[in-house]
Amino acid sequence: MEPQLQASGNNITRRAFLGFFALGGIISLLTKRLRIERKQRPAMFWKRRDG
């Protein structure tokens, strides 16, 4: 039973690792896009006001 438990534990940790890695990548991409949008909007607004 111990080898089976260890094998299933390894599979779960691999899946969890891949899942967290994928979630982290998606979240980082979304946050980067949101930051870029937030930075561009006020910049365009100020440019329009100055122009």
mmCIF file as Biopython writes it, N, C-alpha, C and O atoms, coordinates in Angstrom:
data_model
#
loop_
_atom_site.group_PDB
_atom_site.id
_atom_site.type_symbol
_atom_site.label_atom_id
_atom_site.label_alt_id
_atom_site.label_comp_id
_atom_site.label_asym_id
_atom_site.label_entity_id
_atom_site.label_seq_id
_atom_site.pdbx_PDB_ins_code
_atom_site.Cartn_x
_atom_site.Cartn_y
_atom_site.Cartn_z
_atom_site.occupancy
_atom_site.B_iso_or_equiv
_atom_site.auth_seq_id
_atom_site.auth_asym_id
_atom_site.pdbx_PDB_model_num
ATOM 1   N N  . MET A ? 1  ? 0.837  -1.195 0.000   1.0 0.0 1  A 1 
ATOM 2   C CA . MET A ? 1  ? 0.000  0.000  0.000   1.0 0.0 1  A 1 
ATOM 3   C C  . MET A ? 1  ? 0.880  1.257  0.000   1.0 0.0 1  A 1 
ATOM 4   O O  . MET A ? 1  ? 0.516  2.277  -0.585  1.0 0.0 1  A 1 
ATOM 5   N N  . GLU A ? 2  ? 2.017  1.173  0.650   1.0 0.0 2  A 1 
ATOM 6   C CA . GLU A ? 2  ? 2.868  2.366  0.728   1.0 0.0 2  A 1 
ATOM 7   C C  . GLU A ? 2  ? 3.356  2.828  -0.655  1.0 0.0 2  A 1 
ATOM 8   O O  . GLU A ? 2  ? 3.290  4.021  -0.952  1.0 0.0 2  A 1 
ATOM 9   N N  . PRO A ? 3  ? 3.853  1.898  -1.517  1.0 0.0 3  A 1 
ATOM 10  C CA . PRO A ? 3  ? 4.298  2.349  -2.842  1.0 0.0 3  A 1 
ATOM 11  C C  . PRO A ? 3  ? 3.155  2.982  -3.633  1.0 0.0 3  A 1 
ATOM 12  O O  . PRO A ? 3  ? 3.361  3.970  -4.337  1.0 0.0 3  A 1 
ATOM 13  N N  . GLN A ? 4  ? 1.955  2.417  -3.521  1.0 0.0 4  A 1 
ATOM 14  C CA . GLN A ? 4  ? 0.811  2.973  -4.250  1.0 0.0 4  A 1 
ATOM 15  C C  . GLN A ? 4  ? 0.487  4.374  -3.735  1.0 0.0 4  A 1 
ATOM 16  O O  . GLN A ? 4  ? 0.240  5.290  -4.519  1.0 0.0 4  A 1 
ATOM 17  N N  . LEU A ? 5  ? 0.491  4.530  -2.422  1.0 0.0 5  A 1 
ATOM 18  C CA . LEU A ? 5  ? 0.194  5.845  -1.849  1.0 0.0 5  A 1 
ATOM 19  C C  . LEU A ? 5  ? 1.247  6.859  -2.284  1.0 0.0 5  A 1 
ATOM 20  O O  . LEU A ? 5  ? 0.926  8.004  -2.602  1.0 0.0 5  A 1 
ATOM 21  N N  . GLN A ? 6  ? 2.501  6.429  -2.294  1.0 0.0 6  A 1 
ATOM 22  C CA . GLN A ? 6  ? 3.564  7.348  -2.696  1.0 0.0 6  A 1 
ATOM 23  C C  . GLN A ? 6  ? 3.412  7.716  -4.171  1.0 0.0 6  A 1 
ATOM 24  O O  . GLN A ? 6  ? 3.607  8.872  -4.548  1.0 0.0 6  A 1 
ATOM 25  N N  . ALA A ? 7  ? 3.065  6.736  -5.004  1.0 0.0 7  A 1 
ATOM 26  C CA . ALA A ? 7  ? 2.918  7.000  -6.434  1.0 0.0 7  A 1 
ATOM 27  C C  . ALA A ? 7  ? 1.748  7.963  -6.659  1.0 0.0 7  A 1 
ATOM 28  O O  . ALA A ? 7  ? 1.873  8.918  -7.425  1.0 0.0 7  A 1 
ATOM 29  N N  . SER A ? 8  ? 0.614  7.717  -5.997  1.0 0.0 8  A 1 
ATOM 30  C CA . SER A ? 8  ? -0.536 8.607  -6.169  1.0 0.0 8  A 1 
ATOM 31  C C  . SER A ? 8  ? -0.196 9.986  -5.617  1.0 0.0 8  A 1 
ATOM 32  O O  . SER A ? 8  ? -0.617 11.001 -6.173  1.0 0.0 8  A 1 
ATOM 33  N N  . GLY A ? 9  ? 0.559  10.025 -4.532  1.0 0.0 9  A 1 
ATOM 34  C CA . GLY A ? 9  ? 0.968  11.313 -3.964  1.0 0.0 9  A 1 
ATOM 35  C C  . GLY A ? 9  ? 1.841  12.071 -4.936  1.0 0.0 9  A 1 
ATOM 36  O O  . GLY A ? 9  ? 1.701  13.286 -5.077  1.0 0.0 9  A 1 
ATOM 37  N N  . ASN A ? 10 ? 2.748  11.367 -5.614  1.0 0.0 10 A 1 
ATOM 38  C CA . ASN A ? 10 ? 3.612  12.030 -6.592  1.0 0.0 10 A 1 
ATOM 39  C C  . ASN A ? 10 ? 2.787  12.569 -7.761  1.0 0.0 10 A 1 
ATOM 40  O O  . ASN A ? 10 ? 3.036  13.675 -8.241  1.0 0.0 10 A 1 
ATOM 41  N N  . ASN A ? 11 ? 1.812  11.792 -8.217  1.0 0.0 11 A 1 
ATOM 42  C CA . ASN A ? 11 ? 0.967  12.247 -9.325  1.0 0.0 11 A 1 
ATOM 43  C C  . ASN A ? 11 ? 0.179  13.485 -8.917  1.0 0.0 11 A 1 
ATOM 44  O O  . ASN A ? 11 ? 0.045  14.428 -9.697  1.0 0.0 11 A 1 
ATOM 45  N N  . ILE A ? 12 ? -0.338 13.479 -7.697  1.0 0.0 12 A 1 
ATOM 46  C CA . ILE A ? 12 ? -1.126 14.621 -7.226  1.0 0.0 12 A 1 
ATOM 47  C C  . ILE A ? 12 ? -0.234 15.859 -7.127  1.0 0.0 12 A 1 
ATOM 48  O O  . ILE A ? 12 ? -0.637 16.954 -7.521  1.0 0.0 12 A 1 
ATOM 49  N N  . THR A ? 13 ? 0.975  15.682 -6.602  1.0 0.0 13 A 1 
ATOM 50  C CA . THR A ? 13 ? 1.863  16.833 -6.454  1.0 0.0 13 A 1 
ATOM 51  C C  . THR A ? 13 ? 2.242  17.371 -7.829  1.0 0.0 13 A 1 
ATOM 52  O O  . THR A ? 13 ? 2.343  18.585 -8.010  1.0 0.0 13 A 1 
ATOM 53  N N  . ARG A ? 14 ? 2.451  16.488 -8.796  1.0 0.0 14 A 1 
ATOM 54  C CA . ARG A ? 14 ? 2.788  16.951 -10.146 1.0 0.0 14 A 1 
ATOM 55  C C  . ARG A ? 14 ? 1.618  17.721 -10.734 1.0 0.0 14 A 1 
ATOM 56  O O  . ARG A ? 14 ? 1.800  18.796 -11.304 1.0 0.0 14 A 1 
ATOM 57  N N  . ARG A ? 15 ? 0.415  17.169 -10.594 1.0 0.0 15 A 1 
ATOM 58  C CA . ARG A ? 15 ? -0.771 17.858 -11.121 1.0 0.0 15 A 1 
ATOM 59  C C  . ARG A ? 15 ? -0.964 19.188 -10.413 1.0 0.0 15 A 1 
ATOM 60  O O  . ARG A ? 15 ? -1.249 20.202 -11.051 1.0 0.0 15 A 1 
ATOM 61  N N  . ALA A ? 16 ? -0.808 19.185 -9.090  1.0 0.0 16 A 1 
ATOM 62  C CA . ALA A ? 16 ? -0.972 20.419 -8.320  1.0 0.0 16 A 1 
ATOM 63  C C  . ALA A ? 16 ? 0.069  21.440 -8.754  1.0 0.0 16 A 1 
ATOM 64  O O  . ALA A ? 16 ? -0.242 22.619 -8.922  1.0 0.0 16 A 1 
ATOM 65  N N  . PHE A ? 17 ? 1.309  20.983 -8.937  1.0 0.0 17 A 1 
ATOM 66  C CA . PHE A ? 17 ? 2.378  21.892 -9.364  1.0 0.0 17 A 1 
ATOM 67  C C  . PHE A ? 17 ? 2.051  22.490 -10.726 1.0 0.0 17 A 1 
ATOM 68  O O  . PHE A ? 17 ? 2.164  23.700 -10.921 1.0 0.0 17 A 1 
ATOM 69  N N  . LEU A ? 18 ? 1.644  21.641 -11.667 1.0 0.0 18 A 1 
ATOM 70  C CA . LEU A ? 18 ? 1.296  22.136 -13.004 1.0 0.0 18 A 1 
ATOM 71  C C  . LEU A ? 18 ? 0.094  23.066 -12.924 1.0 0.0 18 A 1 
ATOM 72  O O  . LEU A ? 18 ? 0.043  24.086 -13.611 1.0 0.0 18 A 1 
ATOM 73  N N  . GLY A ? 19 ? -0.872 22.713 -12.084 1.0 0.0 19 A 1 
ATOM 74  C CA . GLY A ? 19 ? -2.061 23.559 -11.929 1.0 0.0 19 A 1 
ATOM 75  C C  . GLY A ? 19 ? -1.701 24.921 -11.373 1.0 0.0 19 A 1 
ATOM 76  O O  . GLY A ? 19 ? -2.145 25.948 -11.887 1.0 0.0 19 A 1 
ATOM 77  N N  . PHE A ? 20 ? -0.892 24.932 -10.315 1.0 0.0 20 A 1 
ATOM 78  C CA . PHE A ? 20 ? -0.482 26.211 -9.727  1.0 0.0 20 A 1 
ATOM 79  C C  . PHE A ? 20 ? 0.353  27.011 -10.720 1.0 0.0 20 A 1 
ATOM 80  O O  . PHE A ? 20 ? 0.218  28.231 -10.816 1.0 0.0 20 A 1 
ATOM 81  N N  . PHE A ? 21 ? 1.211  26.321 -11.454 1.0 0.0 21 A 1 
ATOM 82  C CA . PHE A ? 21 ? 2.052  26.996 -12.450 1.0 0.0 21 A 1 
ATOM 83  C C  . PHE A ? 21 ? 1.184  27.641 -13.526 1.0 0.0 21 A 1 
ATOM 84  O O  . PHE A ? 21 ? 1.407  28.790 -13.909 1.0 0.0 21 A 1 
ATOM 85  N N  . ALA A ? 22 ? 0.191  26.892 -14.009 1.0 0.0 22 A 1 
ATOM 86  C CA . ALA A ? 22 ? -0.708 27.421 -15.042 1.0 0.0 22 A 1 
ATOM 87  C C  . ALA A ? 22 ? -1.514 28.591 -14.490 1.0 0.0 22 A 1 
ATOM 88  O O  . ALA A ? 22 ? -1.639 29.624 -15.147 1.0 0.0 22 A 1 
ATOM 89  N N  . LEU A ? 23 ? -2.065 28.433 -13.280 1.0 0.0 23 A 1 
ATOM 90  C CA . LEU A ? 23 ? -2.846 29.511 -12.679 1.0 0.0 23 A 1 
ATOM 91  C C  . LEU A ? 23 ? -1.979 30.742 -12.472 1.0 0.0 23 A 1 
ATOM 92  O O  . LEU A ? 23 ? -2.411 31.862 -12.745 1.0 0.0 23 A 1 
ATOM 93  N N  . GLY A ? 24 ? -0.764 30.542 -11.994 1.0 0.0 24 A 1 
ATOM 94  C CA . GLY A ? 24 ? 0.147  31.669 -11.775 1.0 0.0 24 A 1 
ATOM 95  C C  . GLY A ? 24 ? 0.444  32.398 -13.075 1.0 0.0 24 A 1 
ATOM 96  O O  . GLY A ? 24 ? 0.461  33.628 -13.111 1.0 0.0 24 A 1 
ATOM 97  N N  . GLY A ? 25 ? 0.676  31.646 -14.137 1.0 0.0 25 A 1 
ATOM 98  C CA . GLY A ? 25 ? 0.958  32.275 -15.429 1.0 0.0 25 A 1 
ATOM 99  C C  . GLY A ? 25 ? -0.234 33.062 -15.938 1.0 0.0 25 A 1 
ATOM 100 O O  . GLY A ? 25 ? -0.077 34.177 -16.436 1.0 0.0 25 A 1 
ATOM 101 N N  . ILE A ? 26 ? -1.433 32.487 -15.816 1.0 0.0 26 A 1 
ATOM 102 C CA . ILE A ? 26 ? -2.644 33.184 -16.277 1.0 0.0 26 A 1 
ATOM 103 C C  . ILE A ? 26 ? -2.863 34.450 -15.460 1.0 0.0 26 A 1 
ATOM 104 O O  . ILE A ? 26 ? -3.154 35.511 -16.014 1.0 0.0 26 A 1 
ATOM 105 N N  . ILE A ? 27 ? -2.723 34.337 -14.139 1.0 0.0 27 A 1 
ATOM 106 C CA . ILE A ? 27 ? -2.937 35.497 -13.265 1.0 0.0 27 A 1 
ATOM 107 C C  . ILE A ? 27 ? -1.920 36.584 -13.569 1.0 0.0 27 A 1 
ATOM 108 O O  . ILE A ? 27 ? -2.272 37.762 -13.629 1.0 0.0 27 A 1 
ATOM 109 N N  . SER A ? 28 ? -0.659 36.202 -13.763 1.0 0.0 28 A 1 
ATOM 110 C CA . SER A ? 28 ? 0.377  37.201 -14.055 1.0 0.0 28 A 1 
ATOM 111 C C  . SER A ? 28 ? 0.078  37.896 -15.381 1.0 0.0 28 A 1 
ATOM 112 O O  . SER A ? 28 ? 0.249  39.109 -15.495 1.0 0.0 28 A 1 
ATOM 113 N N  . LEU A ? 29 ? -0.369 37.136 -16.388 1.0 0.0 29 A 1 
ATOM 114 C CA . LEU A ? 29 ? -0.695 37.751 -17.677 1.0 0.0 29 A 1 
ATOM 115 C C  . LEU A ? 29 ? -1.868 38.718 -17.526 1.0 0.0 29 A 1 
ATOM 116 O O  . LEU A ? 29 ? -1.844 39.818 -18.077 1.0 0.0 29 A 1 
ATOM 117 N N  . LEU A ? 30 ? -2.896 38.303 -16.776 1.0 0.0 30 A 1 
ATOM 118 C CA . LEU A ? 30 ? -4.063 39.172 -16.584 1.0 0.0 30 A 1 
ATOM 119 C C  . LEU A ? 30 ? -3.672 40.437 -15.845 1.0 0.0 30 A 1 
ATOM 120 O O  . LEU A ? 30 ? -4.096 41.528 -16.229 1.0 0.0 30 A 1 
ATOM 121 N N  . THR A ? 31 ? -2.871 40.316 -14.789 1.0 0.0 31 A 1 
ATOM 122 C CA . THR A ? 31 ? -2.468 41.495 -14.018 1.0 0.0 31 A 1 
ATOM 123 C C  . THR A ? 31 ? -1.614 42.417 -14.877 1.0 0.0 31 A 1 
ATOM 124 O O  . THR A ? 31 ? -1.746 43.638 -14.782 1.0 0.0 31 A 1 
ATOM 125 N N  . LYS A ? 32 ? -0.745 41.863 -15.710 1.0 0.0 32 A 1 
ATOM 126 C CA . LYS A ? 32 ? 0.079  42.694 -16.591 1.0 0.0 32 A 1 
ATOM 127 C C  . LYS A ? 32 ? -0.809 43.445 -17.569 1.0 0.0 32 A 1 
ATOM 128 O O  . LYS A ? 32 ? -0.590 44.632 -17.809 1.0 0.0 32 A 1 
ATOM 129 N N  . ARG A ? 33 ? -1.805 42.778 -18.139 1.0 0.0 33 A 1 
ATOM 130 C CA . ARG A ? 33 ? -2.710 43.432 -19.089 1.0 0.0 33 A 1 
ATOM 131 C C  . ARG A ? 33 ? -3.492 44.531 -18.389 1.0 0.0 33 A 1 
ATOM 132 O O  . ARG A ? 33 ? -3.659 45.620 -18.939 1.0 0.0 33 A 1 
ATOM 133 N N  . LEU A ? 34 ? -3.978 44.255 -17.167 1.0 0.0 34 A 1 
ATOM 134 C CA . LEU A ? 34 ? -4.739 45.263 -16.430 1.0 0.0 34 A 1 
ATOM 135 C C  . LEU A ? 34 ? -3.853 46.461 -16.110 1.0 0.0 34 A 1 
ATOM 136 O O  . LEU A ? 34 ? -4.298 47.602 -16.225 1.0 0.0 34 A 1 
ATOM 137 N N  . ARG A ? 35 ? -2.617 46.222 -15.713 1.0 0.0 35 A 1 
ATOM 138 C CA . ARG A ? 35 ? -1.701 47.323 -15.396 1.0 0.0 35 A 1 
ATOM 139 C C  . ARG A ? 35 ? -1.418 48.152 -16.640 1.0 0.0 35 A 1 
ATOM 140 O O  . ARG A ? 35 ? -1.373 49.380 -16.571 1.0 0.0 35 A 1 
ATOM 141 N N  . ILE A ? 36 ? -1.228 47.488 -17.779 1.0 0.0 36 A 1 
ATOM 142 C CA . ILE A ? 36 ? -0.962 48.208 -19.031 1.0 0.0 36 A 1 
ATOM 143 C C  . ILE A ? 36 ? -2.183 49.055 -19.397 1.0 0.0 36 A 1 
ATOM 144 O O  . ILE A ? 36 ? -2.038 50.214 -19.787 1.0 0.0 36 A 1 
ATOM 145 N N  . GLU A ? 37 ? -3.388 48.481 -19.272 1.0 0.0 37 A 1 
ATOM 146 C CA . GLU A ? 37 ? -4.606 49.223 -19.596 1.0 0.0 37 A 1 
ATOM 147 C C  . GLU A ? 37 ? -4.762 50.407 -18.661 1.0 0.0 37 A 1 
ATOM 148 O O  . GLU A ? 37 ? -5.122 51.499 -19.102 1.0 0.0 37 A 1 
ATOM 149 N N  . ARG A ? 38 ? -4.500 50.213 -17.386 1.0 0.0 38 A 1 
ATOM 150 C CA . ARG A ? 38 ? -4.641 51.305 -16.420 1.0 0.0 38 A 1 
ATOM 151 C C  . ARG A ? 38 ? -3.618 52.397 -16.691 1.0 0.0 38 A 1 
ATOM 152 O O  . ARG A ? 38 ? -3.914 53.579 -16.523 1.0 0.0 38 A 1 
ATOM 153 N N  . LYS A ? 39 ? -2.420 52.014 -17.106 1.0 0.0 39 A 1 
ATOM 154 C CA . LYS A ? 39 ? -1.389 53.015 -17.392 1.0 0.0 39 A 1 
ATOM 155 C C  . LYS A ? 39 ? -1.715 53.757 -18.687 1.0 0.0 39 A 1 
ATOM 156 O O  . LYS A ? 39 ? -1.494 54.965 -18.770 1.0 0.0 39 A 1 
ATOM 157 N N  . GLN A ? 40 ? -2.228 53.070 -19.684 1.0 0.0 40 A 1 
ATOM 158 C CA . GLN A ? 40 ? -2.505 53.693 -20.978 1.0 0.0 40 A 1 
ATOM 159 C C  . GLN A ? 40 ? -3.706 54.634 -20.890 1.0 0.0 40 A 1 
ATOM 160 O O  . GLN A ? 40 ? -3.689 55.698 -21.510 1.0 0.0 40 A 1 
ATOM 161 N N  . ARG A ? 41 ? -4.726 54.279 -20.152 1.0 0.0 41 A 1 
ATOM 162 C CA . ARG A ? 41 ? -5.938 55.099 -20.103 1.0 0.0 41 A 1 
ATOM 163 C C  . ARG A ? 41 ? -5.657 56.504 -19.572 1.0 0.0 41 A 1 
ATOM 164 O O  . ARG A ? 41 ? -6.029 57.476 -20.230 1.0 0.0 41 A 1 
ATOM 165 N N  . PRO A ? 42 ? -5.014 56.654 -18.400 1.0 0.0 42 A 1 
ATOM 166 C CA . PRO A ? 42 ? -4.730 58.009 -17.926 1.0 0.0 42 A 1 
ATOM 167 C C  . PRO A ? 42 ? -3.756 58.733 -18.849 1.0 0.0 42 A 1 
ATOM 168 O O  . PRO A ? 42 ? -3.864 59.947 -19.021 1.0 0.0 42 A 1 
ATOM 169 N N  . ALA A ? 43 ? -2.818 58.022 -19.438 1.0 0.0 43 A 1 
ATOM 170 C CA . ALA A ? 43 ? -1.855 58.654 -20.343 1.0 0.0 43 A 1 
ATOM 171 C C  . ALA A ? 43 ? -2.605 59.230 -21.546 1.0 0.0 43 A 1 
ATOM 172 O O  . ALA A ? 43 ? -2.351 60.369 -21.939 1.0 0.0 43 A 1 
ATOM 173 N N  . MET A ? 44 ? -3.516 58.469 -22.130 1.0 0.0 44 A 1 
ATOM 174 C CA . MET A ? 44 ? -4.291 58.957 -23.266 1.0 0.0 44 A 1 
ATOM 175 C C  . MET A ? 44 ? -5.182 60.114 -22.824 1.0 0.0 44 A 1 
ATOM 176 O O  . MET A ? 44 ? -5.357 61.082 -23.564 1.0 0.0 44 A 1 
ATOM 177 N N  . PHE A ? 45 ? -5.737 60.020 -21.638 1.0 0.0 45 A 1 
ATOM 178 C CA . PHE A ? 45 ? -6.618 61.070 -21.129 1.0 0.0 45 A 1 
ATOM 179 C C  . PHE A ? 45 ? -5.849 62.382 -20.987 1.0 0.0 45 A 1 
ATOM 180 O O  . PHE A ? 45 ? -6.329 63.443 -21.384 1.0 0.0 45 A 1 
ATOM 181 N N  . TRP A ? 46 ? -4.641 62.292 -20.410 1.0 0.0 46 A 1 
ATOM 182 C CA . TRP A ? 46 ? -3.832 63.507 -20.236 1.0 0.0 46 A 1 
ATOM 183 C C  . TRP A ? 46 ? -3.394 64.051 -21.593 1.0 0.0 46 A 1 
ATOM 184 O O  . TRP A ? 46 ? -3.356 65.266 -21.787 1.0 0.0 46 A 1 
ATOM 185 N N  . LYS A ? 47 ? -3.064 63.173 -22.527 1.0 0.0 47 A 1 
ATOM 186 C CA . LYS A ? 47 ? -2.655 63.625 -23.861 1.0 0.0 47 A 1 
ATOM 187 C C  . LYS A ? 47 ? -3.818 64.353 -24.535 1.0 0.0 47 A 1 
ATOM 188 O O  . LYS A ? 47 ? -3.615 65.390 -25.167 1.0 0.0 47 A 1 
ATOM 189 N N  . ARG A ? 48 ? -5.022 63.826 -24.407 1.0 0.0 48 A 1 
ATOM 190 C CA . ARG A ? 48 ? -6.194 64.458 -25.016 1.0 0.0 48 A 1 
ATOM 191 C C  . ARG A ? 48 ? -6.427 65.826 -24.370 1.0 0.0 48 A 1 
ATOM 192 O O  . ARG A ? 48 ? -6.749 66.790 -25.066 1.0 0.0 48 A 1 
ATOM 193 N N  . ARG A ? 49 ? -6.269 65.918 -23.068 1.0 0.0 49 A 1 
ATOM 194 C CA . ARG A ? 49 ? -6.481 67.182 -22.357 1.0 0.0 49 A 1 
ATOM 195 C C  . ARG A ? 49 ? -5.441 68.211 -22.805 1.0 0.0 49 A 1 
ATOM 196 O O  . ARG A ? 49 ? -5.769 69.368 -23.069 1.0 0.0 49 A 1 
ATOM 197 N N  . ASP A ? 50 ? -4.185 67.774 -22.887 1.0 0.0 50 A 1 
ATOM 198 C CA . ASP A ? 50 ? -3.118 68.700 -23.281 1.0 0.0 50 A 1 
ATOM 199 C C  . ASP A ? 50 ? -3.280 69.099 -24.750 1.0 0.0 50 A 1 
ATOM 200 O O  . ASP A ? 50 ? -3.008 70.238 -25.131 1.0 0.0 50 A 1 
ATOM 201 N N  . GLY A ? 51 ? -3.727 68.138 -25.569 1.0 0.0 51 A 1 
ATOM 202 C CA . GLY A ? 51 ? -3.840 68.415 -26.994 1.0 0.0 51 A 1 
ATOM 203 C C  . GLY A ? 51 ? -5.024 69.294 -27.288 1.0 0.0 51 A 1 
ATOM 204 O O  . GLY A ? 51 ? -5.271 69.630 -28.446 1.0 0.0 51 A 1 
#
